[in-house]
Amino acid sequence: MLTYSEAVDIEIMEIVNGCDVQNYSKITRTYGKGTTSSTHLGNTVWPGLNNILYVACEDTQADQIVIGVNKLRKSLGKEGVKAFVMPLDQITKS
């Protein structure tokens, strides 16, 4: 799961697409606040919004995504980008 400022959506999608990910769901225009980023509420006091990207992938792809996110975080400073890796125990198949 990736949470990030909508301002860096292109960079995040480049990282994910570069890892040959086939399965993801994106939730756009979410609110958020983090310890290393500013509050994003989409209003004049707290401008900006976040996106959430859920990615279903192999462990090696997850590792590549985390490496890419860490590189992006170093270049962005306080701009919010976080990656959370969770186990995927089962996928429903048609």
C-alpha positions in Angstrom: 0.0 0.0 0.0 1.4 3.4 -1.0 0.1 6.7 0.4 1.4 9.8 -1.2 0.7 13.4 -2.1 -1.2 13.6 -5.4 1.5 16.0 -6.6 3.9 13.0 -7.1 1.4 10.7 -8.7 3.4 10.5 -12.0 6.6 9.6 -10.1 4.8 6.9 -8.1 3.2 5.4 -11.2 6.6 5.3 -12.9 8.0 3.4 -10.0 5.1 0.9 -10.0 5.0 0.5 -13.8 8.8 0.0 -13.8 8.4 -3.0 -11.6 6.0 -4.6 -14.1 3.1 -4.6 -11.7 -0.1 -5.8 -13.3 -2.6 -5.4 -10.4 -3.4 -2.3 -8.5 -6.3 -0.1 -7.3 -5.9 3.6 -6.8 -8.0 5.8 -4.5 -7.6 9.4 -5.3 -8.3 12.7 -3.5 -7.9 11.4 0.1 -7.2 13.4 3.2 -4.2 12.8 5.3 -1.5 14.0 7.7 1.8 12.5 8.6 4.7 13.1 10.9 7.0 13.9 8.0 4.5 15.7 5.7 2.0 18.5 6.0 -1.7 18.1 6.4 -3.7 17.6 3.2 -7.4 18.4 3.4 -8.0 20.0 0.0 -9.0 23.4 1.3 -7.4 26.8 1.5 -6.0 26.3 5.0 -4.6 22.8 4.3 -4.2 22.5 0.5 -3.4 19.4 -1.4 -4.8 15.9 -1.3 -3.3 12.4 -1.1 -3.7 9.2 -3.2 -3.7 5.6 -2.0 -2.4 2.8 -4.2 -3.0 -0.8 -3.3 -0.7 -3.1 -5.2 -1.0 -6.9 -5.4 2.4 -8.2 -6.4 5.2 -10.7 -5.8 7.7 -10.1 -3.0 10.5 -9.2 -5.4 8.3 -6.5 -7.0 7.3 -5.2 -3.5 11.0 -4.9 -2.7 11.7 -3.0 -5.9 8.8 -0.7 -5.2 10.1 0.0 -1.7 13.6 0.8 -3.1 12.0 3.2 -5.6 9.9 4.9 -3.0 12.9 5.3 -0.7 14.9 7.0 -3.5 11.9 9.2 -4.2 11.6 10.2 -0.5 15.2 11.2 -0.4 14.7 13.6 -3.4 11.4 15.1 -2.1 12.3 16.1 1.4 9.1 16.6 3.4 6.7 15.7 0.6 4.6 12.8 1.8 5.3 9.3 0.4 5.0 6.1 2.4 5.1 2.4 1.4 3.6 -0.3 3.6 4.3 -3.9 2.8 1.7 -6.5 4.0 1.3 -10.2 3.3 -1.2 -11.2 0.7 -2.5 -14.6 1.8 -5.2 -15.2 -0.8 -6.6 -13.8 -4.1 -10.0 -14.7 -5.4 -9.7 -16.0 -9.0 -12.4 -16.2 -11.6 
